[in-house]
Amino acid sequence: MVNTAVDLCGIELSNPVIPASGTFGYGYEFAELYDINCLGTFSFKGTTREPRFGNPTPRIAESTGGMLNAVGLQNPGVDAVITEELPKLAAVFHKPVMANVSGFSVEDYAYTCERLDAEPQVGWLEVNISCPNVHGGGMSFGTDPAAAAEVVKAVKAVTTKPVIVKLTPNVTDIAAMARACEAAGADGISLINTLQAMRIDLKTKKPLLANVTGGLSGPAVFPVALRMVYQVYEAVSIPIMGMGGVSSAEDVIEMMLAGAAAVEVGAANLRDPFASRDIAAALPEVMDKYGIQNLKDIIGGAHG
């Protein structure tokens, strides 16, 4: 009997499959389709201090091997998440959940994280310093090691739960960013967020997205994500959540061999709402196929 359990920052998961923020709502929407407790956990919709309407439409564009999105962190704000969304989630999901947090200033991040840290069902804080689709925040923190460290220190000063920092791939040295976050006290690293990209409508001869650029996700980015997880594993000693184009149990195994302790599934959920469930269900058979008894044993196994 294979063992799919993994440990993420001191909390055990029954399996490493975690739907990524922005692709799984607040969970209860998917609970109408299947029992979401079959997942390791999930990262809920990116939450900010104040409500956000998001970017103008169109926000989505198709691409070969993936999709572009420029939703712009649409969410009801942290107060509404705590009073309205989390109670609905608690009724259908009986494990610790991952809270994804975005901000436009260091103070925003600290305030929102402190509020969510007090919620019993929140197990981890996934601090997103890497959103490419908002102006004046998000990714600006994720491209400067000093700015990233400042956010991490501020969040760690007001929280008690594991802080996992979500990094952007839109940098020249992902390892340097990860090291800066670890040095500032981060408990884990989450990567990658989407790659900055665009499409042009040949009929209008204008950008397809109202935001002009968006974030590319889907199978096309998997090799890039894998490379970055591999590099960060060699640069830090804290756990890594790998993501980017993961769409099968085989992809999960590959990510873990590169160094991921757990694996997030993003765009695949938008294409098929049962994707994360099916990936988790397929893991034991794939483990058997490749002679893997215990998933914890293969983390970083591709390194010399």
C-alpha positions in Angstrom: 0.0 0.0 0.0 1.6 3.3 -1.1 1.7 6.3 1.2 0.6 9.6 -0.4 0.9 11.7 2.8 3.3 14.7 2.8 4.2 17.3 5.4 3.9 21.0 4.5 5.4 23.3 7.1 4.6 21.0 10.0 1.0 20.2 8.9 0.4 16.7 7.4 -1.6 16.4 4.2 -3.2 13.2 3.1 -1.8 13.9 -0.4 0.2 16.7 -2.0 -2.6 17.9 -4.4 -3.6 21.5 -3.7 -5.9 23.5 -6.1 -4.2 26.9 -6.6 -5.6 30.2 -5.6 -8.0 31.8 -8.1 -8.9 28.5 -9.7 -11.0 27.0 -6.8 -13.0 29.9 -5.4 -13.6 29.5 -1.7 -14.1 25.8 -2.1 -17.8 25.4 -1.5 -18.5 26.0 -5.2 -16.6 22.8 -6.0 -18.1 20.9 -3.1 -21.3 20.9 -5.0 -19.6 18.6 -7.5 -17.6 16.3 -5.3 -16.2 15.8 -1.8 -13.3 18.2 -1.7 -11.9 16.6 1.4 -10.2 14.1 -0.9 -7.7 16.9 -1.6 -4.6 17.7 0.5 -6.0 21.2 1.0 -6.6 24.1 -1.3 -5.6 27.7 -1.6 -8.6 30.0 -1.6 -9.2 33.0 -3.8 -6.7 35.8 -3.5 -7.9 38.1 -0.7 -7.0 41.8 -0.2 -7.7 44.3 2.6 -10.5 46.0 0.7 -13.0 44.7 -1.8 -11.8 44.7 -5.4 -13.9 44.6 -8.5 -10.9 43.5 -10.6 -9.9 44.5 -14.1 -12.3 45.4 -16.9 -13.3 42.7 -19.4 -12.2 40.9 -21.5 -10.1 39.2 -18.8 -9.4 35.8 -20.4 -7.7 34.8 -23.6 -6.9 31.4 -25.0 -3.4 30.4 -26.1 -1.7 27.3 -27.5 -1.0 25.0 -24.5 -2.6 27.3 -22.0 -4.6 30.5 -21.3 -4.0 34.1 -20.3 -5.9 35.8 -17.4 -6.0 39.3 -16.1 -8.8 39.0 -13.5 -7.1 41.5 -11.3 -7.7 40.0 -7.8 -11.4 40.4 -7.8 -12.6 39.5 -4.2 -15.0 40.8 -1.5 -12.2 41.9 0.9 -10.9 40.2 4.0 -13.8 41.2 6.3 -16.4 39.6 4.0 -14.2 36.6 3.5 -14.1 36.0 7.3 -17.8 36.6 8.0 -19.3 35.2 4.8 -17.0 32.8 2.9 -15.2 30.9 5.7 -18.4 29.8 7.5 -19.7 28.3 4.2 -16.4 26.7 3.6 -16.3 25.2 7.1 -19.5 23.4 6.4 -18.0 21.4 3.5 -14.2 21.2 4.1 -12.9 19.7 7.3 -9.2 20.2 7.0 -6.9 23.3 7.4 -7.2 25.6 4.4 -4.6 27.8 2.8 -5.4 31.5 2.8 -4.0 33.4 -0.2 -3.2 37.1 0.5 -2.4 40.0 -1.8 -1.7 43.6 -1.1 -0.6 47.0 -2.4 1.6 48.0 0.5 3.5 46.3 3.3 0.7 47.5 5.7 -2.0 45.9 3.5 -0.2 42.5 3.7 0.3 42.7 7.4 -3.3 43.7 8.2 -4.9 41.0 6.0 -2.6 38.3 7.2 -3.1 39.2 10.9 -6.9 39.0 10.4 -6.8 35.6 8.6 -4.2 34.2 11.0 -6.8 34.4 13.8 -9.2 32.1 11.9 -9.1 28.6 13.2 -9.5 26.9 9.8 -6.6 28.7 8.2 -3.6 26.5 8.3 -1.1 28.4 6.2 -0.8 32.0 4.8 0.2 32.0 1.1 1.5 35.5 0.6 1.2 36.5 -3.0 3.9 39.0 -4.0 3.7 38.0 -7.6 0.5 38.9 -9.3 1.3 40.4 -12.7 -2.2 41.7 -13.4 -2.6 44.6 -10.9 -1.1 48.0 -11.0 0.9 49.5 -8.1 1.3 46.4 -6.1 1.6 42.6 -6.2 4.5 41.8 -8.5 6.4 44.9 -7.7 7.2 43.3 -4.3 8.1 40.1 -6.0 10.8 41.4 -8.3 12.9 43.1 -5.6 14.6 40.9 -2.9 14.6 43.8 -0.4 10.9 44.6 -0.9 10.0 40.9 -0.7 11.9 40.6 2.6 10.2 43.7 4.0 6.7 42.1 3.3 7.8 38.8 4.9 9.2 40.4 8.0 6.0 42.5 8.5 3.7 39.5 8.1 5.8 37.3 10.3 5.7 39.9 13.1 1.9 39.7 13.3 1.2 36.0 12.6 1.8 32.6 14.2 0.9 30.3 11.3 3.3 29.2 8.5 3.9 31.9 5.9 4.5 30.6 2.4 5.6 33.3 -0.1 4.4 33.0 -3.7 7.0 34.1 -6.2 6.8 35.4 -9.7 8.7 33.8 -12.6 9.2 37.2 -14.1 12.6 37.7 -12.6 16.2 37.0 -13.8 17.2 35.1 -10.6 14.5 33.2 -8.9 16.9 31.6 -6.4 17.9 35.1 -5.1 14.3 36.0 -4.5 13.7 32.7 -2.6 16.9 33.2 -0.5 15.8 36.7 0.5 12.4 35.4 1.6 13.9 32.6 3.6 16.4 35.0 5.3 13.4 37.2 6.3 11.7 34.3 8.0 9.5 32.7 5.4 8.4 29.2 6.3 8.0 28.1 2.7 8.1 29.1 -0.9 5.3 28.8 -3.5 6.2 29.0 -7.2 5.5 29.8 -9.9 2.8 32.3 -10.5 1.9 33.1 -14.1 4.3 34.4 -16.8 3.5 37.8 -18.2 2.1 37.5 -21.7 -0.3 38.9 -24.3 -2.4 38.1 -27.4 -3.6 40.4 -30.2 -7.0 40.2 -31.9 -6.3 40.1 -35.6 -9.8 41.5 -36.4 -9.5 44.6 -34.2 -5.7 44.7 -34.4 -5.8 45.5 -30.6 -4.7 43.5 -27.5 -7.3 40.8 -26.7 -7.2 41.6 -23.0 -8.5 44.9 -21.7 -5.5 45.0 -19.3 -3.3 44.5 -22.4 -1.1 41.9 -20.7 -2.1 38.9 -18.6 -0.7 35.9 -16.9 0.1 32.8 -19.0 -0.8 29.5 -17.3 -1.4 25.9 -18.4 0.8 23.1 -19.7 2.9 25.5 -21.7 4.6 26.8 -18.6 5.2 23.5 -16.9 8.9 23.1 -18.0 9.6 26.7 -16.8 8.0 26.0 -13.5 9.8 22.7 -13.1 13.2 24.4 -13.7 12.5 27.1 -11.2 11.4 24.6 -8.5 14.6 22.7 -9.1 16.7 25.9 -8.8 15.0 27.1 -5.6 15.3 23.6 -4.0 19.1 24.0 -4.3 19.0 27.6 -2.9 16.8 27.2 0.3 16.1 24.7 3.0 12.4 25.5 3.6 9.6 23.6 1.9 8.5 24.4 -1.7 5.0 24.2 -3.2 5.5 23.7 -6.9 2.9 24.8 -9.5 2.6 25.9 -13.1 0.9 23.8 -15.8 0.4 20.7 -13.6 -2.3 18.6 -15.2 -1.6 15.0 -14.2 -0.4 12.7 -11.4 2.8 12.2 -13.4 3.3 16.0 -13.3 2.9 15.9 -9.6 5.7 13.2 -9.3 7.9 15.3 -11.6 7.5 18.4 -9.5 8.3 16.5 -6.3 11.4 15.0 -7.8 12.5 18.6 -8.7 12.0 19.5 -5.0 8.3 20.3 -4.3 6.9 19.1 -0.9 3.4 19.7 -2.3 2.0 20.6 -5.7 -0.7 23.1 -6.7 -3.0 22.6 -9.6 -4.2 25.8 -11.3 -5.5 26.2 -14.9 -6.5 22.5 -15.1 -9.3 23.3 -12.7 -10.7 25.9 -15.1 -10.7 23.5 -18.0 -12.1 20.5 -15.9 -13.6 21.1 -12.5 -12.8 17.5 -11.5 -9.1 17.8 -12.4 -7.7 18.1 -8.9 -9.9 15.2 -7.7 -8.8 13.0 -10.5 -5.1 13.8 -10.1 -5.2 12.9 -6.4 -7.1 9.7 -7.2 -4.5 8.7 -9.9 -1.5 9.2 -7.6 -1.4 5.7 -6.0 -1.4 3.9 -9.4 1.3 6.2 -10.8 3.4 5.6 -7.7 3.0 1.9 -8.2 4.0 2.2 -11.8 7.3 3.9 -10.9 8.1 1.9 -7.8 7.4 4.7 -5.3 6.2 3.6 -1.9 6.3 6.8 0.1 5.9 10.2 -1.6 7.9 12.0 1.1 11.0 9.9 0.0 11.1 11.3 -3.5 11.2 15.1 -2.7 14.2 16.5 -4.4 15.1 13.1 -5.8 16.2 14.4 -9.1 19.1 16.3 -7.5 22.6 14.7 -7.4 
